[in-house]
């Protein structure tokens, strides 16, 4: 088995594009995460309720979007990446049957006040129809030379 890839802070520059990740949102996926996290809001599991809200059908909850945004970054940087800050601005819903597409770009490479290696990343989560949310994340990466 091959060891997971890990990028180090020194490997990253502002402007780096993060590889796109695509996730098919099945009906089961749209329902299972809210249920697993005890998010019992009916818009995430009951299509009639969601439609009464003006939605097309059931839609992803915030936890799924947060986790997917983190995955977009950590699939690229590696498992030793620490998400220090995440700001998510929700713009449109992601429905069962959609494809969720995540892409990102490194905006800034810097050191924290304590000297740790950090990066600021802009991540866009979208479907084939629209942008679902914009995410700004600060992550701490391991350094080759501490």
Order of alpha helices (4+ residues) and beta strands (2+ residues): beta-alpha-alpha-alpha-beta-beta-beta-beta
